[in-house]
Amino acid sequence: ASIISTEARAFNNEGQAGLTFFTPKINIFRDPRWGRGQETPGEDSFLTSQYVYALIQGLQRGDDERYLKIAANCKHFDAY
């Protein structure tokens, strides 16, 4: 996540992107009929919350803790 946010910041510095990005899908996947389950961390809500926390911290934290590296938004963060 840190490498992704470094590249995103570089694109912003060149004027080719903003600083707000969507993360991958964070849905809690419970039923294969909904499709595309391989893109989600699984059906364990605690494991998913830990995954999301680590991902967002890795994306937003930079060398200076006073500033966000990028602003990360969770895409489809909900449970069915």
mmCIF file of the N, C-alpha and C atoms, coordinates in Angstrom:
data_MODEL
# 
_entry.id   MODEL 
# 
loop_
_atom_site.group_PDB 
_atom_site.id 
_atom_site.type_symbol 
_atom_site.label_atom_id 
_atom_site.label_alt_id 
_atom_site.label_comp_id 
_atom_site.label_asym_id 
_atom_site.label_entity_id 
_atom_site.label_seq_id 
_atom_site.pdbx_PDB_ins_code 
_atom_site.Cartn_x 
_atom_site.Cartn_y 
_atom_site.Cartn_z 
_atom_site.occupancy 
_atom_site.B_iso_or_equiv 
_atom_site.pdbx_formal_charge 
_atom_site.auth_seq_id 
_atom_site.auth_comp_id 
_atom_site.auth_asym_id 
_atom_site.auth_atom_id 
_atom_site.pdbx_PDB_model_num 
ATOM 1   N N  . ALA A 1 1  ? 0.824   -1.191  0.000   1.00 0.00 ? 1  ALA A N  1 
ATOM 2   C CA . ALA A 1 1  ? 0.000   0.000   0.000   1.00 0.00 ? 1  ALA A CA 1 
ATOM 3   C C  . ALA A 1 1  ? 0.872   1.260   0.000   1.00 0.00 ? 1  ALA A C  1 
ATOM 4   N N  . SER A 1 2  ? 1.983   1.201   0.685   1.00 0.00 ? 2  SER A N  1 
ATOM 5   C CA . SER A 1 2  ? 2.887   2.351   0.725   1.00 0.00 ? 2  SER A CA 1 
ATOM 6   C C  . SER A 1 2  ? 3.468   2.652   -0.659  1.00 0.00 ? 2  SER A C  1 
ATOM 7   N N  . ILE A 1 3  ? 3.794   1.613   -1.389  1.00 0.00 ? 3  ILE A N  1 
ATOM 8   C CA . ILE A 1 3  ? 4.336   1.801   -2.740  1.00 0.00 ? 3  ILE A CA 1 
ATOM 9   C C  . ILE A 1 3  ? 3.264   2.360   -3.669  1.00 0.00 ? 3  ILE A C  1 
ATOM 10  N N  . ILE A 1 4  ? 2.039   1.871   -3.534  1.00 0.00 ? 4  ILE A N  1 
ATOM 11  C CA . ILE A 1 4  ? 0.942   2.381   -4.349  1.00 0.00 ? 4  ILE A CA 1 
ATOM 12  C C  . ILE A 1 4  ? 0.725   3.859   -4.096  1.00 0.00 ? 4  ILE A C  1 
ATOM 13  N N  . SER A 1 5  ? 0.736   4.266   -2.818  1.00 0.00 ? 5  SER A N  1 
ATOM 14  C CA . SER A 1 5  ? 0.515   5.682   -2.513  1.00 0.00 ? 5  SER A CA 1 
ATOM 15  C C  . SER A 1 5  ? 1.688   6.551   -2.937  1.00 0.00 ? 5  SER A C  1 
ATOM 16  N N  . THR A 1 6  ? 2.897   6.012   -2.932  1.00 0.00 ? 6  THR A N  1 
ATOM 17  C CA . THR A 1 6  ? 4.046   6.778   -3.427  1.00 0.00 ? 6  THR A CA 1 
ATOM 18  C C  . THR A 1 6  ? 3.903   7.043   -4.920  1.00 0.00 ? 6  THR A C  1 
ATOM 19  N N  . GLU A 1 7  ? 3.481   6.031   -5.675  1.00 0.00 ? 7  GLU A N  1 
ATOM 20  C CA . GLU A 1 7  ? 3.260   6.221   -7.109  1.00 0.00 ? 7  GLU A CA 1 
ATOM 21  C C  . GLU A 1 7  ? 2.104   7.192   -7.363  1.00 0.00 ? 7  GLU A C  1 
ATOM 22  N N  . ALA A 1 8  ? 1.057   7.097   -6.559  1.00 0.00 ? 8  ALA A N  1 
ATOM 23  C CA . ALA A 1 8  ? -0.084  8.011   -6.708  1.00 0.00 ? 8  ALA A CA 1 
ATOM 24  C C  . ALA A 1 8  ? 0.351   9.449   -6.438  1.00 0.00 ? 8  ALA A C  1 
ATOM 25  N N  . ARG A 1 9  ? 1.178   9.645   -5.421  1.00 0.00 ? 9  ARG A N  1 
ATOM 26  C CA . ARG A 1 9  ? 1.682   10.984  -5.104  1.00 0.00 ? 9  ARG A CA 1 
ATOM 27  C C  . ARG A 1 9  ? 2.554   11.512  -6.245  1.00 0.00 ? 9  ARG A C  1 
ATOM 28  N N  . ALA A 1 10 ? 3.328   10.633  -6.872  1.00 0.00 ? 10 ALA A N  1 
ATOM 29  C CA . ALA A 1 10 ? 4.159   11.050  -8.005  1.00 0.00 ? 10 ALA A CA 1 
ATOM 30  C C  . ALA A 1 10 ? 3.289   11.497  -9.180  1.00 0.00 ? 10 ALA A C  1 
ATOM 31  N N  . PHE A 1 11 ? 2.201   10.770  -9.451  1.00 0.00 ? 11 PHE A N  1 
ATOM 32  C CA . PHE A 1 11 ? 1.277   11.202  -10.501 1.00 0.00 ? 11 PHE A CA 1 
ATOM 33  C C  . PHE A 1 11 ? 0.665   12.553  -10.169 1.00 0.00 ? 11 PHE A C  1 
ATOM 34  N N  . ASN A 1 12 ? 0.349   12.770  -8.896  1.00 0.00 ? 12 ASN A N  1 
ATOM 35  C CA . ASN A 1 12 ? -0.197  14.063  -8.484  1.00 0.00 ? 12 ASN A CA 1 
ATOM 36  C C  . ASN A 1 12 ? 0.823   15.169  -8.671  1.00 0.00 ? 12 ASN A C  1 
ATOM 37  N N  . ASN A 1 13 ? 2.068   14.900  -8.346  1.00 0.00 ? 13 ASN A N  1 
ATOM 38  C CA . ASN A 1 13 ? 3.114   15.921  -8.499  1.00 0.00 ? 13 ASN A CA 1 
ATOM 39  C C  . ASN A 1 13 ? 3.307   16.333  -9.950  1.00 0.00 ? 13 ASN A C  1 
ATOM 40  N N  . GLU A 1 14 ? 3.006   15.432  -10.879 1.00 0.00 ? 14 GLU A N  1 
ATOM 41  C CA . GLU A 1 14 ? 3.115   15.728  -12.305 1.00 0.00 ? 14 GLU A CA 1 
ATOM 42  C C  . GLU A 1 14 ? 1.815   16.278  -12.883 1.00 0.00 ? 14 GLU A C  1 
ATOM 43  N N  . GLY A 1 15 ? 0.779   16.436  -12.036 1.00 0.00 ? 15 GLY A N  1 
ATOM 44  C CA . GLY A 1 15 ? -0.486  16.986  -12.491 1.00 0.00 ? 15 GLY A CA 1 
ATOM 45  C C  . GLY A 1 15 ? -1.357  16.008  -13.254 1.00 0.00 ? 15 GLY A C  1 
ATOM 46  N N  . GLN A 1 16 ? -1.120  14.708  -13.097 1.00 0.00 ? 16 GLN A N  1 
ATOM 47  C CA . GLN A 1 16 ? -1.876  13.711  -13.851 1.00 0.00 ? 16 GLN A CA 1 
ATOM 48  C C  . GLN A 1 16 ? -2.923  12.984  -13.009 1.00 0.00 ? 16 GLN A C  1 
ATOM 49  N N  . ALA A 1 17 ? -3.020  13.314  -11.721 1.00 0.00 ? 17 ALA A N  1 
ATOM 50  C CA . ALA A 1 17 ? -4.009  12.667  -10.854 1.00 0.00 ? 17 ALA A CA 1 
ATOM 51  C C  . ALA A 1 17 ? -4.257  13.543  -9.646  1.00 0.00 ? 17 ALA A C  1 
ATOM 52  N N  . GLY A 1 18 ? -5.365  13.275  -8.983  1.00 0.00 ? 18 GLY A N  1 
ATOM 53  C CA . GLY A 1 18 ? -5.658  13.971  -7.744  1.00 0.00 ? 18 GLY A CA 1 
ATOM 54  C C  . GLY A 1 18 ? -5.064  13.213  -6.572  1.00 0.00 ? 18 GLY A C  1 
ATOM 55  N N  . LEU A 1 19 ? -5.545  13.510  -5.371  1.00 0.00 ? 19 LEU A N  1 
ATOM 56  C CA . LEU A 1 19 ? -5.037  12.829  -4.183  1.00 0.00 ? 19 LEU A CA 1 
ATOM 57  C C  . LEU A 1 19 ? -6.091  11.961  -3.499  1.00 0.00 ? 19 LEU A C  1 
ATOM 58  N N  . THR A 1 20 ? -7.251  11.787  -4.127  1.00 0.00 ? 20 THR A N  1 
ATOM 59  C CA . THR A 1 20 ? -8.298  10.933  -3.590  1.00 0.00 ? 20 THR A CA 1 
ATOM 60  C C  . THR A 1 20 ? -8.407  9.689   -4.456  1.00 0.00 ? 20 THR A C  1 
ATOM 61  N N  . PHE A 1 21 ? -8.276  8.522   -3.844  1.00 0.00 ? 21 PHE A N  1 
ATOM 62  C CA . PHE A 1 21 ? -8.289  7.257   -4.574  1.00 0.00 ? 21 PHE A CA 1 
ATOM 63  C C  . PHE A 1 21 ? -9.205  6.260   -3.888  1.00 0.00 ? 21 PHE A C  1 
ATOM 64  N N  . PHE A 1 22 ? -9.854  5.405   -4.689  1.00 0.00 ? 22 PHE A N  1 
ATOM 65  C CA . PHE A 1 22 ? -10.648 4.309   -4.154  1.00 0.00 ? 22 PHE A CA 1 
ATOM 66  C C  . PHE A 1 22 ? -9.758  3.096   -3.973  1.00 0.00 ? 22 PHE A C  1 
ATOM 67  N N  . THR A 1 23 ? -9.947  2.384   -2.871  1.00 0.00 ? 23 THR A N  1 
ATOM 68  C CA . THR A 1 23 ? -9.220  1.144   -2.635  1.00 0.00 ? 23 THR A CA 1 
ATOM 69  C C  . THR A 1 23 ? -9.942  0.009   -3.362  1.00 0.00 ? 23 THR A C  1 
ATOM 70  N N  . PRO A 1 24 ? -9.362  -1.186  -3.373  1.00 0.00 ? 24 PRO A N  1 
ATOM 71  C CA . PRO A 1 24 ? -10.090 -2.323  -3.949  1.00 0.00 ? 24 PRO A CA 1 
ATOM 72  C C  . PRO A 1 24 ? -11.370 -2.613  -3.158  1.00 0.00 ? 24 PRO A C  1 
ATOM 73  N N  . LYS A 1 25 ? -12.204 -3.483  -3.704  1.00 0.00 ? 25 LYS A N  1 
ATOM 74  C CA . LYS A 1 25 ? -13.442 -3.848  -3.009  1.00 0.00 ? 25 LYS A CA 1 
ATOM 75  C C  . LYS A 1 25 ? -13.144 -4.431  -1.638  1.00 0.00 ? 25 LYS A C  1 
ATOM 76  N N  . ILE A 1 26 ? -13.909 -3.994  -0.645  1.00 0.00 ? 26 ILE A N  1 
ATOM 77  C CA . ILE A 1 26 ? -13.727 -4.481  0.717   1.00 0.00 ? 26 ILE A CA 1 
ATOM 78  C C  . ILE A 1 26 ? -14.991 -5.201  1.191   1.00 0.00 ? 26 ILE A C  1 
ATOM 79  N N  . ASN A 1 27 ? -15.835 -5.635  0.289   1.00 0.00 ? 27 ASN A N  1 
ATOM 80  C CA . ASN A 1 27 ? -17.063 -6.327  0.665   1.00 0.00 ? 27 ASN A CA 1 
ATOM 81  C C  . ASN A 1 27 ? -16.766 -7.582  1.466   1.00 0.00 ? 27 ASN A C  1 
ATOM 82  N N  . ILE A 1 28 ? -17.675 -7.902  2.377   1.00 0.00 ? 28 ILE A N  1 
ATOM 83  C CA . ILE A 1 28 ? -17.618 -9.195  3.031   1.00 0.00 ? 28 ILE A CA 1 
ATOM 84  C C  . ILE A 1 28 ? -18.358 -10.163 2.118   1.00 0.00 ? 28 ILE A C  1 
ATOM 85  N N  . PHE A 1 29 ? -17.637 -11.120 1.591   1.00 0.00 ? 29 PHE A N  1 
ATOM 86  C CA . PHE A 1 29 ? -18.155 -12.011 0.548   1.00 0.00 ? 29 PHE A CA 1 
ATOM 87  C C  . PHE A 1 29 ? -18.744 -13.259 1.175   1.00 0.00 ? 29 PHE A C  1 
ATOM 88  N N  . ARG A 1 30 ? -20.033 -13.449 1.018   1.00 0.00 ? 30 ARG A N  1 
ATOM 89  C CA . ARG A 1 30 ? -20.688 -14.586 1.652   1.00 0.00 ? 30 ARG A CA 1 
ATOM 90  C C  . ARG A 1 30 ? -21.362 -15.545 0.681   1.00 0.00 ? 30 ARG A C  1 
ATOM 91  N N  . ASP A 1 31 ? -21.600 -15.137 -0.529  1.00 0.00 ? 31 ASP A N  1 
ATOM 92  C CA . ASP A 1 31 ? -22.373 -15.975 -1.440  1.00 0.00 ? 31 ASP A CA 1 
ATOM 93  C C  . ASP A 1 31 ? -21.767 -15.898 -2.839  1.00 0.00 ? 31 ASP A C  1 
ATOM 94  N N  . PRO A 1 32 ? -21.303 -17.028 -3.402  1.00 0.00 ? 32 PRO A N  1 
ATOM 95  C CA . PRO A 1 32 ? -20.649 -16.992 -4.706  1.00 0.00 ? 32 PRO A CA 1 
ATOM 96  C C  . PRO A 1 32 ? -21.552 -16.548 -5.851  1.00 0.00 ? 32 PRO A C  1 
ATOM 97  N N  . ARG A 1 33 ? -22.859 -16.532 -5.643  1.00 0.00 ? 33 ARG A N  1 
ATOM 98  C CA . ARG A 1 33 ? -23.758 -16.101 -6.724  1.00 0.00 ? 33 ARG A CA 1 
ATOM 99  C C  . ARG A 1 33 ? -23.607 -14.607 -7.026  1.00 0.00 ? 33 ARG A C  1 
ATOM 100 N N  . TRP A 1 34 ? -23.005 -13.841 -6.122  1.00 0.00 ? 34 TRP A N  1 
ATOM 101 C CA . TRP A 1 34 ? -22.826 -12.404 -6.365  1.00 0.00 ? 34 TRP A CA 1 
ATOM 102 C C  . TRP A 1 34 ? -21.651 -12.140 -7.293  1.00 0.00 ? 34 TRP A C  1 
ATOM 103 N N  . GLY A 1 35 ? -20.801 -13.112 -7.496  1.00 0.00 ? 35 GLY A N  1 
ATOM 104 C CA . GLY A 1 35 ? -19.705 -13.005 -8.456  1.00 0.00 ? 35 GLY A CA 1 
ATOM 105 C C  . GLY A 1 35 ? -18.512 -12.215 -7.961  1.00 0.00 ? 35 GLY A C  1 
ATOM 106 N N  . ARG A 1 36 ? -17.389 -12.403 -8.621  1.00 0.00 ? 36 ARG A N  1 
ATOM 107 C CA . ARG A 1 36 ? -16.155 -11.672 -8.378  1.00 0.00 ? 36 ARG A CA 1 
ATOM 108 C C  . ARG A 1 36 ? -15.682 -11.753 -6.929  1.00 0.00 ? 36 ARG A C  1 
ATOM 109 N N  . GLY A 1 37 ? -15.861 -12.882 -6.292  1.00 0.00 ? 37 GLY A N  1 
ATOM 110 C CA . GLY A 1 37 ? -15.459 -13.057 -4.898  1.00 0.00 ? 37 GLY A CA 1 
ATOM 111 C C  . GLY A 1 37 ? -13.961 -13.085 -4.698  1.00 0.00 ? 37 GLY A C  1 
ATOM 112 N N  . GLN A 1 38 ? -13.226 -13.367 -5.737  1.00 0.00 ? 38 GLN A N  1 
ATOM 113 C CA . GLN A 1 38 ? -11.769 -13.423 -5.603  1.00 0.00 ? 38 GLN A CA 1 
ATOM 114 C C  . GLN A 1 38 ? -11.162 -12.060 -5.306  1.00 0.00 ? 38 GLN A C  1 
ATOM 115 N N  . GLU A 1 39 ? -11.918 -10.987 -5.488  1.00 0.00 ? 39 GLU A N  1 
ATOM 116 C CA . GLU A 1 39 ? -11.404 -9.644  -5.232  1.00 0.00 ? 39 GLU A CA 1 
ATOM 117 C C  . GLU A 1 39 ? -11.615 -9.194  -3.794  1.00 0.00 ? 39 GLU A C  1 
ATOM 118 N N  . THR A 1 40 ? -12.224 -10.022 -2.963  1.00 0.00 ? 40 THR A N  1 
ATOM 119 C CA . THR A 1 40 ? -12.537 -9.623  -1.595  1.00 0.00 ? 40 THR A CA 1 
ATOM 120 C C  . THR A 1 40 ? -11.723 -10.443 -0.609  1.00 0.00 ? 40 THR A C  1 
ATOM 121 N N  . PRO A 1 41 ? -11.513 -9.919  0.609   1.00 0.00 ? 41 PRO A N  1 
ATOM 122 C CA . PRO A 1 41 ? -10.713 -10.651 1.588   1.00 0.00 ? 41 PRO A CA 1 
ATOM 123 C C  . PRO A 1 41 ? -11.406 -11.854 2.213   1.00 0.00 ? 41 PRO A C  1 
ATOM 124 N N  . GLY A 1 42 ? -12.695 -11.995 2.085   1.00 0.00 ? 42 GLY A N  1 
ATOM 125 C CA . GLY A 1 42 ? -13.369 -13.174 2.620   1.00 0.00 ? 42 GLY A CA 1 
ATOM 126 C C  . GLY A 1 42 ? -14.611 -12.825 3.403   1.00 0.00 ? 42 GLY A C  1 
ATOM 127 N N  . GLU A 1 43 ? -15.080 -13.784 4.220   1.00 0.00 ? 43 GLU A N  1 
ATOM 128 C CA . GLU A 1 43 ? -16.324 -13.572 4.943   1.00 0.00 ? 43 GLU A CA 1 
ATOM 129 C C  . GLU A 1 43 ? -16.115 -13.351 6.441   1.00 0.00 ? 43 GLU A C  1 
ATOM 130 N N  . ASP A 1 44 ? -14.895 -13.382 6.924   1.00 0.00 ? 44 ASP A N  1 
ATOM 131 C CA . ASP A 1 44 ? -14.597 -13.134 8.328   1.00 0.00 ? 44 ASP A CA 1 
ATOM 132 C C  . ASP A 1 44 ? -14.538 -11.624 8.569   1.00 0.00 ? 44 ASP A C  1 
ATOM 133 N N  . SER A 1 45 ? -15.505 -11.100 9.309   1.00 0.00 ? 45 SER A N  1 
ATOM 134 C CA . SER A 1 45 ? -15.584 -9.650  9.479   1.00 0.00 ? 45 SER A CA 1 
ATOM 135 C C  . SER A 1 45 ? -14.401 -9.097  10.273  1.00 0.00 ? 45 SER A C  1 
ATOM 136 N N  . PHE A 1 46 ? -13.882 -9.822  11.264  1.00 0.00 ? 46 PHE A N  1 
ATOM 137 C CA . PHE A 1 46 ? -12.717 -9.339  12.005  1.00 0.00 ? 46 PHE A CA 1 
ATOM 138 C C  . PHE A 1 46 ? -11.484 -9.292  11.116  1.00 0.00 ? 46 PHE A C  1 
ATOM 139 N N  . LEU A 1 47 ? -11.248 -10.358 10.364  1.00 0.00 ? 47 LEU A N  1 
ATOM 140 C CA . LEU A 1 47 ? -10.108 -10.393 9.449   1.00 0.00 ? 47 LEU A CA 1 
ATOM 141 C C  . LEU A 1 47 ? -10.206 -9.271  8.414   1.00 0.00 ? 47 LEU A C  1 
ATOM 142 N N  . THR A 1 48 ? -11.410 -9.048  7.904   1.00 0.00 ? 48 THR A N  1 
ATOM 143 C CA . THR A 1 48 ? -11.618 -7.980  6.928   1.00 0.00 ? 48 THR A CA 1 
ATOM 144 C C  . THR A 1 48 ? -11.321 -6.620  7.539   1.00 0.00 ? 48 THR A C  1 
ATOM 145 N N  . SER A 1 49 ? -11.744 -6.386  8.772   1.00 0.00 ? 49 SER A N  1 
ATOM 146 C CA . SER A 1 49 ? -11.478 -5.095  9.411   1.00 0.00 ? 49 SER A CA 1 
ATOM 147 C C  . SER A 1 49 ? -9.989  -4.879  9.612   1.00 0.00 ? 49 SER A C  1 
ATOM 148 N N  . GLN A 1 50 ? -9.249  -5.918  9.963   1.00 0.00 ? 50 GLN A N  1 
ATOM 149 C CA . GLN A 1 50 ? -7.803  -5.790  10.135  1.00 0.00 ? 50 GLN A CA 1 
ATOM 150 C C  . GLN A 1 50 ? -7.103  -5.529  8.799   1.00 0.00 ? 50 GLN A C  1 
ATOM 151 N N  . TYR A 1 51 ? -7.583  -6.204  7.773   1.00 0.00 ? 51 TYR A N  1 
ATOM 152 C CA . TYR A 1 51 ? -7.058  -5.999  6.422   1.00 0.00 ? 51 TYR A CA 1 
ATOM 153 C C  . TYR A 1 51 ? -7.272  -4.561  5.965   1.00 0.00 ? 51 TYR A C  1 
ATOM 154 N N  . VAL A 1 52 ? -8.485  -4.070  6.181   1.00 0.00 ? 52 VAL A N  1 
ATOM 155 C CA . VAL A 1 52 ? -8.820  -2.705  5.764   1.00 0.00 ? 52 VAL A CA 1 
ATOM 156 C C  . VAL A 1 52 ? -7.997  -1.687  6.543   1.00 0.00 ? 52 VAL A C  1 
ATOM 157 N N  . TYR A 1 53 ? -7.857  -1.886  7.830   1.00 0.00 ? 53 TYR A N  1 
ATOM 158 C CA . TYR A 1 53 ? -7.079  -0.955  8.653   1.00 0.00 ? 53 TYR A CA 1 
ATOM 159 C C  . TYR A 1 53 ? -5.635  -0.872  8.155   1.00 0.00 ? 53 TYR A C  1 
ATOM 160 N N  . ALA A 1 54 ? -5.013  -2.013  7.931   1.00 0.00 ? 54 ALA A N  1 
ATOM 161 C CA . ALA A 1 54 ? -3.627  -2.030  7.452   1.00 0.00 ? 54 ALA A CA 1 
ATOM 162 C C  . ALA A 1 54 ? -3.512  -1.398  6.067   1.00 0.00 ? 54 ALA A C  1 
ATOM 163 N N  . LEU A 1 55 ? -4.459  -1.672  5.206   1.00 0.00 ? 55 LEU A N  1 
ATOM 164 C CA . LEU A 1 55 ? -4.434  -1.108  3.859   1.00 0.00 ? 55 LEU A CA 1 
ATOM 165 C C  . LEU A 1 55 ? -4.542  0.414   3.878   1.00 0.00 ? 55 LEU A C  1 
ATOM 166 N N  . ILE A 1 56 ? -5.502  0.939   4.623   1.00 0.00 ? 56 ILE A N  1 
ATOM 167 C CA . ILE A 1 56 ? -5.706  2.382   4.674   1.00 0.00 ? 56 ILE A CA 1 
ATOM 168 C C  . ILE A 1 56 ? -4.524  3.079   5.335   1.00 0.00 ? 56 ILE A C  1 
ATOM 169 N N  . GLN A 1 57 ? -3.997  2.505   6.409   1.00 0.00 ? 57 GLN A N  1 
ATOM 170 C CA . GLN A 1 57 ? -2.822  3.094   7.054   1.00 0.00 ? 57 GLN A CA 1 
ATOM 171 C C  . GLN A 1 57 ? -1.631  3.125   6.093   1.00 0.00 ? 57 GLN A C  1 
ATOM 172 N N  . GLY A 1 58 ? -1.433  2.047   5.352   1.00 0.00 ? 58 GLY A N  1 
ATOM 173 C CA . GLY A 1 58 ? -0.340  2.001   4.385   1.00 0.00 ? 58 GLY A CA 1 
ATOM 174 C C  . GLY A 1 58 ? -0.502  3.015   3.269   1.00 0.00 ? 58 GLY A C  1 
ATOM 175 N N  . LEU A 1 59 ? -1.725  3.256   2.843   1.00 0.00 ? 59 LEU A N  1 
ATOM 176 C CA . LEU A 1 59 ? -1.972  4.223   1.772   1.00 0.00 ? 59 LEU A CA 1 
ATOM 177 C C  . LEU A 1 59 ? -1.831  5.664   2.251   1.00 0.00 ? 59 LEU A C  1 
ATOM 178 N N  . GLN A 1 60 ? -2.283  5.949   3.442   1.00 0.00 ? 60 GLN A N  1 
ATOM 179 C CA . GLN A 1 60 ? -2.362  7.342   3.884   1.00 0.00 ? 60 GLN A CA 1 
ATOM 180 C C  . GLN A 1 60 ? -1.144  7.838   4.639   1.00 0.00 ? 60 GLN A C  1 
ATOM 181 N N  . ARG A 1 61 ? -0.407  6.978   5.277   1.00 0.00 ? 61 ARG A N  1 
ATOM 182 C CA . ARG A 1 61 ? 0.734   7.425   6.084   1.00 0.00 ? 61 ARG A CA 1 
ATOM 183 C C  . ARG A 1 61 ? 1.967   7.662   5.230   1.00 0.00 ? 61 ARG A C  1 
ATOM 184 N N  . GLY A 1 62 ? 2.591   8.789   5.462   1.00 0.00 ? 62 GLY A N  1 
ATOM 185 C CA . GLY A 1 62 ? 3.833   9.107   4.780   1.00 0.00 ? 62 GLY A CA 1 
ATOM 186 C C  . GLY A 1 62 ? 4.940   9.309   5.791   1.00 0.00 ? 62 GLY A C  1 
ATOM 187 N N  . ASP A 1 63 ? 5.993   9.997   5.379   1.00 0.00 ? 63 ASP A N  1 
ATOM 188 C CA . ASP A 1 63 ? 7.111   10.260  6.280   1.00 0.00 ? 63 ASP A CA 1 
ATOM 189 C C  . ASP A 1 63 ? 6.729   11.230  7.384   1.00 0.00 ? 63 ASP A C  1 
ATOM 190 N N  . ASP A 1 64 ? 5.872   12.190  7.082   1.00 0.00 ? 64 ASP A N  1 
ATOM 191 C CA . ASP A 1 64 ? 5.423   13.177  8.062   1.00 0.00 ? 64 ASP A CA 1 
ATOM 192 C C  . ASP A 1 64 ? 4.012   12.828  8.508   1.00 0.00 ? 64 ASP A C  1 
ATOM 193 N N  . GLU A 1 65 ? 3.852   12.449  9.770   1.00 0.00 ? 65 GLU A N  1 
ATOM 194 C CA . GLU A 1 65 ? 2.567   11.998  10.288  1.00 0.00 ? 65 GLU A CA 1 
ATOM 195 C C  . GLU A 1 65 ? 1.498   13.097  10.305  1.00 0.00 ? 65 GLU A C  1 
ATOM 196 N N  . ARG A 1 66 ? 1.886   14.345  10.153  1.00 0.00 ? 66 ARG A N  1 
ATOM 197 C CA . ARG A 1 66 ? 0.915   15.446  10.184  1.00 0.00 ? 66 ARG A CA 1 
ATOM 198 C C  . ARG A 1 66 ? 0.099   15.534  8.897   1.00 0.00 ? 66 ARG A C  1 
ATOM 199 N N  . TYR A 1 67 ? 0.570   14.918  7.828   1.00 0.00 ? 67 TYR A N  1 
ATOM 200 C CA . TYR A 1 67 ? -0.092  15.037  6.528   1.00 0.00 ? 67 TYR A CA 1 
ATOM 201 C C  . TYR A 1 67 ? -0.426  13.655  5.968   1.00 0.00 ? 67 TYR A C  1 
ATOM 202 N N  . LEU A 1 68 ? -1.540  13.574  5.260   1.00 0.00 ? 68 LEU A N  1 
ATOM 203 C CA . LEU A 1 68 ? -1.883  12.349  4.551   1.00 0.00 ? 68 LEU A CA 1 
ATOM 204 C C  . LEU A 1 68 ? -1.088  12.276  3.256   1.00 0.00 ? 68 LEU A C  1 
ATOM 205 N N  . LYS A 1 69 ? -0.638  11.094  2.916   1.00 0.00 ? 69 LYS A N  1 
ATOM 206 C CA . LYS A 1 69 ? 0.055   10.910  1.644   1.00 0.00 ? 69 LYS A CA 1 
ATOM 207 C C  . LYS A 1 69 ? -0.947  10.984  0.501   1.00 0.00 ? 69 LYS A C  1 
ATOM 208 N N  . ILE A 1 70 ? -2.038  10.243  0.638   1.00 0.00 ? 70 ILE A N  1 
ATOM 209 C CA . ILE A 1 70 ? -3.194  10.350  -0.248  1.00 0.00 ? 70 ILE A CA 1 
ATOM 210 C C  . ILE A 1 70 ? -4.435  10.198  0.628   1.00 0.00 ? 70 ILE A C  1 
ATOM 211 N N  . ALA A 1 71 ? -5.587  10.503  0.084   1.00 0.00 ? 71 ALA A N  1 
ATOM 212 C CA . ALA A 1 71 ? -6.851  10.270  0.792   1.00 0.00 ? 71 ALA A CA 1 
ATOM 213 C C  . ALA A 1 71 ? -7.484  9.022   0.203   1.00 0.00 ? 71 ALA A C  1 
ATOM 214 N N  . ALA A 1 72 ? -7.551  7.962   0.987   1.00 0.00 ? 72 ALA A N  1 
ATOM 215 C CA . ALA A 1 72 ? -8.066  6.682   0.507   1.00 0.00 ? 72 ALA A CA 1 
ATOM 216 C C  . ALA A 1 72 ? -9.520  6.512   0.930   1.00 0.00 ? 72 ALA A C  1 
ATOM 217 N N  . ASN A 1 73 ? -10.346 6.058   0.006   1.00 0.00 ? 73 ASN A N  1 
ATOM 218 C CA . ASN A 1 73 ? -11.751 5.752   0.269   1.00 0.00 ? 73 ASN A CA 1 
ATOM 219 C C  . ASN A 1 73 ? -11.983 4.275   0.021   1.00 0.00 ? 73 ASN A C  1 
ATOM 220 N N  . CYS A 1 74 ? -12.714 3.628   0.909   1.00 0.00 ? 74 CYS A N  1 
ATOM 221 C CA . CYS A 1 74 ? -13.039 2.215   0.723   1.00 0.00 ? 74 CYS A CA 1 
ATOM 222 C C  . CYS A 1 74 ? -14.159 2.082   -0.302  1.00 0.00 ? 74 CYS A C  1 
ATOM 223 N N  . LYS A 1 75 ? -13.903 1.334   -1.339  1.00 0.00 ? 75 LYS A N  1 
ATOM 224 C CA . LYS A 1 75 ? -14.892 1.112   -2.388  1.00 0.00 ? 75 LYS A CA 1 
ATOM 225 C C  . LYS A 1 75 ? -15.794 -0.047  -1.991  1.00 0.00 ? 75 LYS A C  1 
ATOM 226 N N  . HIS A 1 76 ? -17.096 0.175   -1.970  1.00 0.00 ? 76 HIS A N  1 
ATOM 227 C CA . HIS A 1 76 ? -18.084 -0.858  -1.634  1.00 0.00 ? 76 HIS A CA 1 
ATOM 228 C C  . HIS A 1 76 ? -17.854 -1.437  -0.248  1.00 0.00 ? 76 HIS A C  1 
ATOM 229 N N  . PHE A 1 77 ? -17.615 -0.600  0.755   1.00 0.00 ? 77 PHE A N  1 
ATOM 230 C CA . PHE A 1 77 ? -17.376 -1.101  2.106   1.00 0.00 ? 77 PHE A CA 1 
ATOM 231 C C  . PHE A 1 77 ? -18.708 -1.334  2.795   1.00 0.00 ? 77 PHE A C  1 
ATOM 232 N N  . ASP A 1 78 ? -19.240 -2.525  2.656   1.00 0.00 ? 78 ASP A N  1 
ATOM 233 C CA . ASP A 1 78 ? -20.497 -2.885  3.294   1.00 0.00 ? 78 ASP A CA 1 
ATOM 234 C C  . ASP A 1 78 ? -20.621 -4.405  3.345   1.00 0.00 ? 78 ASP A C  1 
ATOM 235 N N  . ALA A 1 79 ? -21.620 -4.872  4.006   1.00 0.00 ? 79 ALA A N  1 
ATOM 236 C CA . ALA A 1 79 ? -21.891 -6.311  4.065   1.00 0.00 ? 79 ALA A CA 1 
ATOM 237 C C  . ALA A 1 79 ? -23.328 -6.538  3.610   1.00 0.00 ? 79 ALA A C  1 
ATOM 238 N N  . TYR A 1 80 ? -23.552 -7.630  2.956   1.00 0.00 ? 80 TYR A N  1 
ATOM 239 C CA . TYR A 1 80 ? -24.883 -7.933  2.453   1.00 0.00 ? 80 TYR A CA 1 
ATOM 240 C C  . TYR A 1 80 ? -25.680 -8.624  3.544   1.00 0.00 ? 80 TYR A C  1 
# 
